[in-house]
Amino acid sequence: MFTGIVEELGTVESLDLLEGDAARLTIRGPKVTQDAAHGDSISVNGCCLTVVGTGDGTFTADVMRETLQRTSLGGATKGATVNLERAVTAHARLGGHIVQGHVDGVGTIASREPAEHWELVRVAAGPEILKYVAEKGSIAVDGVSLTVTDVDDATGTFGISLIPTTLELTVLGRNKVGDTVNLEVDVIAKYVERLLTAQSVAGGNE
């Protein structure tokens, strides 16, 4: 589990395709690799990956086909910058919200509007994602815990406001209009939907 508070910006060293539609991803991240060991979890742009090897400030993770197809990691290139966060420990502060590292889908940066002290960004997403997004609710964008400012179903977008710290310390400060981002909705919304669906089915069978 993660909190959506990025610890450092890492750099993609390589993405090597393997047999069976999988890949091996190597990323440089001196801070997150200080205490990383085989089997640990590290969030890469919001994707929970398992460390299979470390060395000289880098870590390597195996990426399965599902992840390559459903996230932006399938298009990762050497030298690309990524958000990194180690799994939260029991004694750590939950500074963002509960983030599982299970990406629900990708969105696209639709617009950016700089202001004096922040930047308003709109993200386009499909209806299968937007149905879980609520004004003032939480969402993880490339692994960053953010508060939704508004949802516009007519345009298929939602808004987020980025403060200077977020712009400086995460890839969201570098993303351009048209770039894809990984999205993970609040897990509580999915559990509520599942519970209501189950109750509806049970009621219909009575």
Stockholm file with secondary structure:
# STOCKHOLM 1.0

chainA/1-206         MFTGIVEELGTVESLDLLEGDAARLTIRGPKVTQDAAHGDSISVNGCCLTVVGTGDGTFTADVMRETLQRTSLGGATKGATVNLERAVTAHARLGGHIVQGHVDGVGTIASREPAEHWELVRVAAGPEILKYVAEKGSIAVDGVSLTVTDVDDATGTFGISLIPTTLELTVLGRNKVGDTVNLEVDVIAKYVERLLTAQSVAGGNE
#=GR chainA/1-206 SS CBCSCCCEEEEEEEEEEETTTEEEEEEECTTTTSSCCTTCEEEETTEEEEEEEEETTEEEEEECHHHHHHSGGGGCCTTCEEEEEECCCTTSCCCSCCBCSCCCEEEEEEEEEECSSCEEEEEECCHHHHTTCCTTCEEEETTEEEEEEEEETTTTEEEEEECHHHHHHSGGGTCCTTCEEEEEECHHHHHHHHHHHHHHHHHHTC
#=GC SS_cons         CBCSCCCEEEEEEEEEEETTTEEEEEEECTTTTSSCCTTCEEEETTEEEEEEEEETTEEEEEECHHHHHHSGGGGCCTTCEEEEEECCCTTSCCCSCCBCSCCCEEEEEEEEEECSSCEEEEEECCHHHHTTCCTTCEEEETTEEEEEEEEETTTTEEEEEECHHHHHHSGGGTCCTTCEEEEEECHHHHHHHHHHHHHHHHHHTC
//
